[in-house]
């Protein structure tokens, strides 16, 4: 045998030996493969029946029930200002007066003109009455041929003229009265009065300031702002998914950080019934009594709305419910294994969720720290072996 043939034979034998050695697993691995994995230690919970509520908590803003900046409707100087911020006012109370001498002078003139026009009307009515008497008498005399036709025609013309004079005097009297009433109303505008019971929240001017008449075409300064706070409006913007559940009369609770430990209870009073296109939220308001004025306009708080309640509902802790692309499911204990079961969820509240379909009373639902799969062997841990998961009961 040549040297080259002998070397080839040695290499082939060596390769065969190495292949057999590499294909044989270590003894420790062979031992592990022969032993089954221990069951996963789990705890179980059972569904509970009770009332499940769908509560929504949102940042809320407190506003005055009514608020009005009070403007001057007539130009003039501030003659008096009897209130300041924080003062309580009553409806109709005079808060400020303006000095308007030009309007006062025009009012005096209009009053005199109205008196003159009324006197002229009374004179015209007296003349018309006399002309009517003469006309009636003339008709009787003409029937007896005691006066001429020309005299009869003159009496008739005087009667018609007198009655026309009454109409003219009456129109002039109405015109003078309208002007007088207009100026009287303008003088009334010189007094700024409270439109409702409330408090003064802002003062913008001092005595002697020139106030311009407020119109829709100019930007003028108000005198004061009055707010009604015996009742306040609390508003929130409800997100689109929760908007269909909002209804009038649903209970709501307000907590304000500025008043720790106190809760204000009310009910939904109104809602927009339409979503803001820019935020996809619906404005919702709650009216709260505020007799002690503890709630102040501008305060922020947290409003909790009870959108829906279900009595005698079956629920489970949120921690035992899983989600995948097909929906919600749970693991139930069945013959020592974790068996996946599809469920239909309902309301969610306080770390629990309503189970509408897929589970019955008394079913043992698995709660495990480790990830499970359908068919995973499990062993129920003794009490105290591990801490309960969040939401377990």
C-alpha positions as CSV (number, residue, x, y, z in Angstrom):
1,X,0.0,0.0,0.0
2,X,1.3,3.4,-0.9
3,X,1.8,6.2,1.5
4,X,-0.9,8.3,-0.1
5,X,-3.5,5.5,0.1
6,X,-2.7,4.9,3.7
7,X,-3.1,8.6,4.6
8,X,-6.5,8.7,2.9
9,X,-7.7,5.7,4.9
10,X,-6.6,7.2,8.2
11,X,-8.4,10.5,7.4
12,X,-11.7,8.7,6.6
13,X,-11.6,6.7,9.8
14,X,-10.9,9.9,11.8
15,X,-13.8,11.7,10.2
16,X,-16.2,8.9,10.9
17,X,-15.1,8.8,14.6
18,X,-15.6,12.5,15.0
19,X,-19.1,12.5,13.4
20,X,-20.3,9.8,15.7
21,X,-18.9,11.6,18.8
22,X,-20.5,14.9,17.8
23,X,-23.9,13.5,17.2
24,X,-24.2,12.0,20.7
25,X,-25.6,14.6,23.2
26,X,-24.0,14.9,26.6
27,X,-25.2,12.7,29.4
28,X,-26.7,15.7,31.3
29,X,-28.8,16.7,28.3
30,X,-30.1,13.3,27.8
31,X,-31.2,13.2,31.4
32,X,-33.0,16.6,31.1
33,X,-34.8,15.5,28.0
34,X,-36.1,12.5,29.7
35,X,-37.7,14.5,32.6
36,X,-40.9,16.5,31.9
37,X,-41.0,20.2,32.9
38,X,-42.6,21.0,36.2
39,X,-46.2,22.6,36.1
40,X,-46.4,26.4,36.3
41,X,-47.5,27.6,39.7
42,X,-50.7,29.7,39.5
43,X,-53.5,31.0,41.5
44,X,-57.1,30.9,40.6
45,X,-60.0,33.3,41.0
46,X,-63.7,32.9,40.4
47,X,-66.1,35.4,38.8
48,X,-68.0,37.6,41.2
49,X,-71.5,39.0,40.9
50,X,-72.3,42.6,41.8
51,X,-72.8,46.1,40.5
52,X,-70.3,47.2,37.8
53,X,-70.3,50.9,37.0
54,X,-68.6,52.7,34.0
55,X,-67.1,55.8,35.6
56,X,-65.4,58.5,33.7
57,X,-63.0,61.0,35.4
58,X,-62.0,64.1,33.6
59,X,-60.4,67.5,34.3
60,X,-63.2,70.0,35.0
61,X,-63.4,73.8,35.1
62,X,-65.7,75.8,37.3
63,X,-67.5,78.8,35.8
64,X,-70.1,81.2,37.1
65,X,-73.6,80.3,36.3
66,X,-74.1,83.7,34.8
67,X,-71.5,86.4,34.1
68,X,-71.9,89.8,32.4
69,X,-69.5,92.6,31.7
70,X,-71.6,95.8,32.1
71,X,-71.0,98.5,29.5
72,X,-72.3,102.1,29.2
73,X,-74.9,102.4,26.5
74,X,-74.4,106.2,26.5
75,X,-71.3,108.3,26.4
76,X,-70.4,110.2,29.6
77,X,-68.1,110.6,32.5
78,X,-68.3,108.3,35.5
79,X,-69.9,110.4,38.2
80,X,-70.0,107.7,40.9
81,X,-68.9,104.1,41.4
82,X,-70.5,102.5,44.4
83,X,-69.0,98.9,44.2
84,X,-65.6,97.2,44.0
85,X,-64.4,93.7,43.3
86,X,-65.7,91.2,45.8
87,X,-68.8,93.2,46.6
88,X,-72.2,91.4,46.7
89,X,-74.9,93.1,44.7
90,X,-78.6,92.6,44.2
91,X,-80.6,92.6,40.9
92,X,-81.4,96.2,39.9
93,X,-78.9,97.8,42.3
94,X,-77.2,100.9,40.9
95,X,-73.5,100.2,40.6
96,X,-72.3,103.3,38.8
97,X,-73.8,106.6,37.4
98,X,-72.6,108.6,34.4
99,X,-72.7,112.4,33.9
100,X,-74.3,113.2,30.6
101,X,-75.2,117.0,30.5
102,X,-75.9,117.1,26.8
103,X,-78.5,114.4,27.0
104,X,-80.0,116.0,30.1
105,X,-80.4,119.3,28.3
106,X,-82.0,117.6,25.3
107,X,-84.3,115.7,27.7
108,X,-85.5,119.1,29.2
109,X,-86.1,120.5,25.7
110,X,-88.0,117.4,24.6
111,X,-90.1,117.6,27.7
112,X,-91.1,121.1,26.9
113,X,-91.8,120.3,23.3
114,X,-94.0,117.4,24.3
115,X,-96.0,119.7,26.6
116,X,-96.4,122.2,23.7
117,X,-97.6,119.5,21.3
118,X,-100.1,118.2,23.8
119,X,-101.5,121.7,24.2
120,X,-101.8,122.2,20.5
121,X,-103.6,118.9,20.2
122,X,-106.1,119.9,22.9
123,X,-106.7,123.2,21.0
124,X,-107.2,121.4,17.7
125,X,-109.6,119.0,19.3
126,X,-111.6,122.0,20.7
127,X,-111.7,123.7,17.4
128,X,-112.8,120.5,15.7
129,X,-115.6,120.1,18.2
130,X,-116.8,123.7,17.6
131,X,-116.6,123.1,13.8
132,X,-118.7,119.9,14.2
133,X,-121.3,121.8,16.2
134,X,-121.6,124.5,13.6
135,X,-121.7,122.0,10.8
136,X,-124.6,120.1,12.4
137,X,-126.5,123.3,13.1
138,X,-125.9,124.5,9.5
139,X,-127.3,121.2,8.1
140,X,-130.5,121.8,10.1
141,X,-130.8,125.4,9.0
142,X,-130.2,124.5,5.4
143,X,-132.9,121.9,5.6
144,X,-135.3,124.8,6.5
145,X,-133.7,126.9,3.7
146,X,-132.6,129.4,6.5
147,X,-129.0,129.6,5.1
148,X,-127.6,129.6,1.7
149,X,-125.8,126.6,0.1
150,X,-122.6,128.6,0.2
151,X,-122.8,129.1,3.9
152,X,-123.5,125.3,4.2
153,X,-120.4,124.5,2.1
154,X,-118.3,126.9,4.2
155,X,-119.4,125.1,7.5
156,X,-118.6,121.7,5.9
157,X,-115.2,122.8,4.9
158,X,-114.4,124.3,8.3
159,X,-115.5,120.9,9.8
160,X,-113.2,118.9,7.5
161,X,-110.3,121.3,8.1
162,X,-110.7,121.2,11.9
163,X,-110.6,117.4,11.9
164,X,-107.5,117.3,9.7
165,X,-105.9,119.7,12.1
166,X,-106.6,117.3,14.9
167,X,-104.8,114.5,13.0
168,X,-101.8,116.8,12.4
169,X,-101.6,117.8,16.0
170,X,-102.0,114.2,17.1
171,X,-99.1,113.1,14.9
172,X,-96.9,115.9,16.2
173,X,-97.7,114.9,19.7
174,X,-96.7,111.3,19.1
175,X,-93.4,112.4,17.5
176,X,-92.6,114.6,20.5
177,X,-93.6,111.8,22.9
178,X,-91.3,109.3,21.0
179,X,-88.4,111.8,21.3
180,X,-89.0,112.4,24.9
181,X,-89.2,108.6,25.6
182,X,-85.9,108.1,23.7
183,X,-84.1,110.6,25.8
184,X,-85.6,109.4,29.0
185,X,-84.3,105.9,28.2
186,X,-80.9,107.3,27.4
187,X,-80.8,109.0,30.8
188,X,-81.8,105.7,32.4
189,X,-78.7,104.2,30.7
190,X,-76.6,106.6,32.7
191,X,-77.2,104.3,35.6
192,X,-75.4,101.0,35.4
193,X,-77.4,98.4,37.3
194,X,-76.9,94.8,38.3
195,X,-78.7,92.3,36.0
196,X,-78.9,89.6,38.7
197,X,-77.8,88.9,42.2
198,X,-74.1,88.2,42.3
199,X,-70.6,89.5,43.1
200,X,-68.4,92.0,41.3
201,X,-65.5,90.1,39.9
202,X,-63.7,93.0,38.0
203,X,-63.7,96.8,38.0
204,X,-62.3,98.5,35.0
205,X,-62.8,102.3,35.6
206,X,-62.6,104.9,38.3
207,X,-64.6,108.1,38.9
208,X,-64.1,110.7,36.3
209,X,-63.3,108.3,33.5
210,X,-64.8,109.0,30.1
211,X,-67.0,106.1,28.9
212,X,-67.9,105.6,25.3
213,X,-71.2,104.2,24.3
214,X,-70.9,100.5,23.6
215,X,-71.8,99.5,20.0
216,X,-71.1,96.5,17.9
217,X,-68.6,98.6,15.8
218,X,-66.1,99.7,18.4
219,X,-64.0,98.2,21.2
220,X,-64.9,99.8,24.5
221,X,-64.1,99.1,28.1
222,X,-66.8,97.8,30.4
223,X,-67.5,99.4,33.8
224,X,-67.6,96.3,35.9
225,X,-68.2,92.5,35.6
226,X,-70.8,90.8,37.7
227,X,-71.0,87.1,38.2
228,X,-73.7,84.9,39.7
229,X,-72.1,82.2,41.8
230,X,-74.9,80.9,44.1
231,X,-74.9,78.2,41.5
232,X,-71.9,77.3,39.4
233,X,-71.4,75.5,36.1
234,X,-68.8,72.7,36.0
235,X,-67.9,71.6,32.5
236,X,-65.8,68.8,31.0
237,X,-65.1,67.7,27.5
238,X,-66.1,64.0,27.1
239,X,-64.1,62.0,24.6
240,X,-65.9,60.5,21.7
241,X,-65.9,56.8,22.9
242,X,-67.7,57.8,26.1
243,X,-70.1,60.4,24.5
244,X,-72.9,57.9,23.7
245,X,-73.2,57.0,27.4
246,X,-73.7,60.6,28.6
247,X,-77.3,61.4,29.6
248,X,-79.0,64.0,31.6
249,X,-79.5,63.2,35.3
250,X,-76.5,60.9,35.6
251,X,-74.7,61.4,39.0
252,X,-71.5,63.4,39.0
253,X,-68.9,64.2,41.7
254,X,-66.5,67.1,41.7
255,X,-63.2,67.1,43.7
256,X,-61.2,70.4,43.7
257,X,-57.5,70.4,44.7
258,X,-58.0,73.7,46.4
259,X,-60.6,72.2,48.7
260,X,-59.0,68.9,49.8
261,X,-61.2,66.2,51.3
262,X,-64.5,67.7,50.1
263,X,-66.7,66.3,47.4
264,X,-69.5,68.2,45.6
265,X,-72.3,66.0,44.3
266,X,-74.6,66.8,41.4
267,X,-76.1,65.5,38.2
268,X,-75.4,66.1,34.5
269,X,-77.6,69.1,33.6
270,X,-76.9,69.5,29.9
271,X,-74.6,68.4,27.1
272,X,-73.9,69.6,23.6
273,X,-75.2,66.5,21.8
274,X,-72.5,67.2,19.2
275,X,-68.7,66.7,19.1
276,X,-66.2,69.4,18.6
277,X,-64.6,68.5,15.2
278,X,-61.1,69.7,16.3
279,X,-61.0,67.7,19.5
280,X,-63.6,65.0,19.0
281,X,-65.1,65.8,22.4
282,X,-68.5,66.7,23.7
283,X,-69.0,69.6,26.1
284,X,-70.9,68.4,29.1
285,X,-72.1,70.6,32.1
286,X,-73.1,70.0,35.7
287,X,-74.8,72.7,37.7
288,X,-73.8,72.6,41.4
289,X,-75.4,74.6,44.3
290,X,-72.8,76.9,45.8
291,X,-74.6,78.7,48.6
292,X,-71.4,79.1,50.7
293,X,-69.4,80.4,47.7
294,X,-66.7,77.8,48.3
295,X,-66.5,77.0,44.6
296,X,-65.1,80.0,42.7
297,X,-65.1,80.6,39.0
298,X,-61.8,79.6,37.4
299,X,-61.1,76.7,39.7
300,X,-59.9,73.4,38.3
301,X,-60.8,69.9,39.6
302,X,-61.7,66.4,38.7
303,X,-65.2,65.4,37.7
304,X,-66.3,61.8,38.0
305,X,-69.4,60.9,36.0
306,X,-71.2,57.6,36.5
307,X,-72.0,56.8,32.9
308,X,-73.6,53.4,33.3
309,X,-74.4,50.9,36.0
310,X,-75.1,47.1,35.7
311,X,-76.6,45.3,38.6
312,X,-75.9,41.6,39.2
313,X,-73.1,41.6,36.7
314,X,-70.4,38.9,36.5
315,X,-66.9,40.4,36.7
316,X,-63.2,39.4,36.8
317,X,-60.0,41.2,37.7
318,X,-58.5,43.0,34.7
319,X,-55.2,41.2,35.4
320,X,-56.6,37.8,34.4
321,X,-58.0,39.0,31.0
322,X,-55.7,38.8,28.0
323,X,-55.9,40.4,24.6
324,X,-54.7,39.3,21.1
325,X,-55.7,40.2,17.5
326,X,-58.8,38.1,17.9
327,X,-60.1,39.8,21.0
328,X,-60.2,39.0,24.7
329,X,-59.6,35.6,26.4
330,X,-58.9,34.0,29.7
331,X,-57.2,30.8,31.0
332,X,-59.4,28.5,33.0
333,X,-58.2,25.5,35.1
334,X,-59.2,22.3,33.5
335,X,-57.7,18.9,34.4
336,X,-54.4,20.4,35.6
337,X,-53.9,22.5,32.5
338,X,-54.5,26.1,31.4
339,X,-57.2,26.1,28.7
340,X,-57.8,29.3,26.8
341,X,-61.4,30.5,26.5
342,X,-62.7,33.5,24.5
343,X,-64.8,36.0,26.5
344,X,-66.9,39.0,25.6
345,X,-66.2,42.1,27.8
346,X,-68.6,44.7,29.1
347,X,-68.2,47.6,31.5
348,X,-64.8,48.3,33.1
349,X,-64.5,49.8,36.6
350,X,-62.2,49.8,39.6
351,X,-59.7,47.3,38.1
352,X,-62.4,44.9,37.2
353,X,-64.2,44.1,34.0
354,X,-67.7,42.8,33.3
355,X,-67.8,39.4,31.5
356,X,-70.8,39.4,29.2
357,X,-70.3,36.0,27.6
358,X,-67.8,33.1,27.8
359,X,-67.7,32.3,31.5
360,X,-70.1,31.2,34.2
361,X,-70.3,31.4,38.0
362,X,-67.8,29.1,39.8
363,X,-65.3,28.7,37.0
364,X,-61.7,28.7,38.2
365,X,-59.9,31.4,36.2
366,X,-56.1,31.3,36.2
367,X,-54.0,34.2,37.4
368,X,-50.3,33.6,36.7
369,X,-47.1,35.7,36.8
370,X,-45.6,33.8,33.9
371,X,-46.8,33.7,30.3
372,X,-49.1,30.8,29.7
373,X,-50.2,29.0,26.6
374,X,-53.2,26.9,25.8
375,X,-52.5,23.5,27.3
376,X,-49.7,24.5,29.7
377,X,-49.6,22.2,32.7
378,X,-50.3,24.2,35.9
379,X,-50.4,23.7,39.6
380,X,-52.5,25.8,42.0
381,X,-50.2,27.4,44.5
382,X,-51.0,27.1,48.2
383,X,-52.1,30.3,49.9
384,X,-49.1,32.5,50.7
385,X,-46.8,30.9,48.0
386,X,-46.9,34.1,46.1
387,X,-48.5,37.5,46.4
388,X,-51.9,38.1,44.8
389,X,-51.8,39.9,41.4
390,X,-53.2,43.4,41.2
391,X,-56.9,43.2,40.9
392,X,-57.2,39.6,42.3
393,X,-59.8,39.1,45.0
